[in-house]
Amino acid sequence: MGRPSSLSSVIRGAEVRRAPRLLGANAEVLVDPAVEALVERARDEGYRRGFEDGRRRGLEEVRRAAEILRAGLREVEERLHRSQAEAAEELLAAALEIAGFVVGAVPVAPEALGRRIAEALERLDDERLRVILNPDDRDGVVAALAGAVDLDVVVDPAMPAGSARLEGRWATAEFAPEIAMEAVRRALA
């Protein structure tokens, strides 16, 4: 044999530069069934991994979208609550304004004032009571209180019409449109 050749001399040799034509390059290649099964398993594994990766990425996108949606819904809910609170405040202000007009504009009939005083008398246990009222309300209140407990009626022109004060040794009760308005305000608040 000739001298030993190195790999570089083999690669540089003339035989490598010439590429012989392959006969039957288009012919069907017979593959070992074990190799074919190995390739099939590798293809299935690649498909499975790709599917799992795609599924994982898809789920992550869905999670991000769901979080964005939840944040949007929280914002809508907060805006709705703020809007409801603002509407409630505006409604309360309007109701108080209307009640103020009604309480201030509707004169209190002396008979109605007398009925309110009679209701208060049922709750008071003082022996001797006096009621202070406007002179214009006297006759109607006295008629409404006919047969009531021993009651001194005092007229005072400084007392506004439709108002009265019931005084006893242990208690005092005020009847006035402003007090009714305050009761409306508390009820609406």
C-alpha atoms as one frame of an Amber mdcrd trajectory, in Angstrom:
protein
   0.000   0.000   0.000   1.128   3.442  -0.222   1.875   5.916   2.359  -0.647
   6.592   5.071  -2.911   9.473   4.227  -4.348  12.011   6.520  -7.954  13.062
   6.460  -7.039  16.312   4.769  -5.240  14.517   1.993  -8.256  12.297   1.496
 -10.607  15.248   1.322  -8.264  17.058  -1.048  -7.787  14.080  -3.188  -8.941
  14.060  -6.817 -11.540  11.399  -6.137 -13.561  13.778  -3.938 -13.701  16.494
  -6.531 -15.428  14.300  -8.980 -19.025  13.528  -8.177 -20.142  10.398  -9.872
 -23.762  10.261 -10.995 -25.981   8.252  -8.785 -27.917   5.628 -10.531 -31.475
   5.124  -9.362 -31.654   8.341  -7.325 -35.414   8.419  -7.816 -35.892   4.828
  -6.868 -37.944   3.921  -3.789 -35.743   3.517  -0.757 -36.418   0.603   1.485
 -36.408   1.634   5.136 -36.064  -0.644   8.085 -39.464  -0.912   9.919 -37.753
  -0.112  13.245 -36.370   3.122  11.764 -39.750   3.913  10.240 -41.436   3.394
  13.648 -38.798   5.605  15.282 -39.452   8.383  12.733 -43.217   8.015  13.237
 -42.838   8.276  17.047 -40.587  11.334  16.647 -43.154  12.971  14.346 -45.970
  12.178  16.832 -43.881  13.516  19.736 -43.120  16.700  17.786 -46.806  17.136
  16.970 -47.788  16.525  20.614 -45.192  19.007  21.898 -46.256  21.594  19.336
 -49.900  21.061  20.229 -49.179  21.377  23.978 -47.067  24.479  23.400 -49.820
  26.043  21.281 -52.432  25.088  23.857 -50.337  26.561  26.689 -49.800  29.794
  24.757 -53.486  29.959  23.869 -54.504  29.471  27.502 -52.097  32.201  28.567
 -53.619  34.564  26.000 -57.096  33.679  27.253 -55.987  34.321  30.859 -54.572
  37.730  29.899 -57.747  38.595  27.998 -59.894  37.453  30.944 -57.886  39.632
  33.351 -58.294  42.627  31.039 -62.022  41.892  30.883 -62.250  41.568  34.698
 -60.432  44.880  35.127 -62.820  46.504  32.663 -65.837  45.094  34.477 -64.483
  46.337  37.833 -64.077  49.802  36.349 -67.616  49.737  34.936 -68.949  48.577
  38.311 -67.071  51.355  40.148 -68.365  53.958  37.706 -71.890  52.608  38.106
 -71.663  52.814  41.917 -70.302  56.373  41.710 -73.072  57.303  39.302 -75.721
  55.768  41.571 -74.318  57.592  44.603 -74.293  60.891  42.710 -77.850  60.295
  41.488 -78.986  59.451  45.036 -77.423  62.659  46.373 -79.082  64.704  43.627
 -82.426  62.979  44.268 -82.156  63.625  48.007 -81.358  67.291  47.389 -84.348
  67.582  45.042 -86.647  65.792  47.525 -85.533  68.107  50.328 -86.095  71.138
  48.129 -89.585  69.927  47.186 -90.377  69.093  50.821 -89.204  72.567  51.803
 -91.588  74.137  49.315 -94.453  71.920  50.478 -93.850  72.408  54.201 -93.288
  76.125  53.785 -96.102  76.739  51.303 -98.880  74.645  52.799-100.483  76.389
  55.734-101.132  74.184  58.725-104.817  74.127  59.556-105.474  74.869  63.241
-107.526  71.647  63.508-104.584  69.594  62.171-102.270  71.342  64.643-104.777
  70.512  67.410-104.770  66.808  66.403-100.945  66.714  66.560-101.045  68.327
  70.019-103.694  65.784  71.151-101.420  62.915  70.024 -98.557  64.422  72.024
-100.799  64.801  75.095-101.373  61.027  75.081 -97.629  60.488  75.514 -97.026
  63.122  78.188 -97.819  62.400  81.810 -97.535  65.908  83.228-100.567  66.916
  85.309-100.643  70.530  84.291 -99.778  71.508  80.693 -99.953  74.700  78.744
 -99.999  75.235  75.018 -98.654  78.417  73.461 -99.992  79.319  70.019-100.609
  82.034  67.498-103.878  83.933  68.113-105.166  82.885  64.654-104.817  79.187
  65.576-106.492  79.391  69.028-110.120  78.572  68.183-109.308  75.635  65.864
-106.816  74.098  68.324-109.186  74.490  71.299-111.986  72.822  69.294-109.666
  69.924  68.368-108.591  69.532  72.006-112.113  69.597  73.508-112.236  67.226
  76.445-108.448  67.007  76.765-106.629  67.099  80.077-106.425  70.274  82.084
-104.700  72.526  79.579-103.891  76.222  79.749-104.064  77.886  76.341-101.773
  80.898  75.963-101.806  83.030  72.812 -98.588  84.675  71.685 -98.481  86.820
  68.533 -94.738  86.055  68.271 -95.567  82.359  67.679 -95.779  81.771  63.893
 -99.134  80.606  62.529 -99.287  76.814  62.311 -96.786  76.456  65.172 -97.256
  75.675  68.852 -95.287  74.771  71.939 -96.611  72.398  74.579 -94.986  72.881
  77.981 -95.231  70.799  81.086 -93.270  70.415  84.267 -91.196  67.561  82.818
 -91.440  67.958  79.043 -91.718  70.410  76.195 -92.924  69.646  72.669 -92.505
  71.949  69.680 -94.827  71.917  66.672 -93.522  73.950  63.725 -93.078  73.574
  59.964 -89.294  73.764  60.463 -89.463  70.770  62.796 -91.539  68.862  60.245
 -88.951  69.747  57.614 -86.152  68.460  59.841 -88.079  65.199  60.312 -88.400
  64.916  56.514 -84.677  65.597  56.141 -83.816  62.848  58.672 -86.210  60.406
  57.012 -84.683  61.019  53.582 -81.083  60.896  54.763
